[in-house]
Amino acid sequence: MIEANWDLDALRAFLHILGASVWVGGQVIVAALVPALRKVGPEATQAVAQQFGRVAWPFFALSVATGLWNIFEVDFADAATSYHVTFGVKFVLVIATGLAAWLHTKATERRHIAMLGSVAGVTAIAALLLGVTL
């Protein structure tokens, strides 16, 4: 018989994946909706972006918190160099996605809004990919 193994490792992994799923998936969905929202009007785009932020930022924080929790559970001394490199690059990408997303919320020029949103999305997807490889 196969048994479920619910322990702190499973909870930590679940919460980390949940946080990353909402953060990354939400960005993909919002980016896909922007063209339709622009047809409705700038207030629609702004309203959706603000509501997304209310949901996404707490999940980003959850992902970062559980990522830090993950650090304490990995034996870095026994990890391969490739693990260290992958983790380091992922860490930089997580910082980049958070910073780009925050700057995106502060930008006022349409080209800066678009560029920073794109950077936030691409770095989020790249961090997700590296997270899967870890």
Secondary structure, 3 states (H helix, E strand, C coil): CCCCCCCHHHHHHHHHHHHHHHHHHHHHHHHHHHHHHHHHCHHHHHHHHHHHHHHHHHHHHHHHHHHHHHHHHCCCCCCCHHHHHHHHHHHHHHHHHHHHHHHHHHCCCHHHHHHHHHHHHHHHHHHHHHHHHC
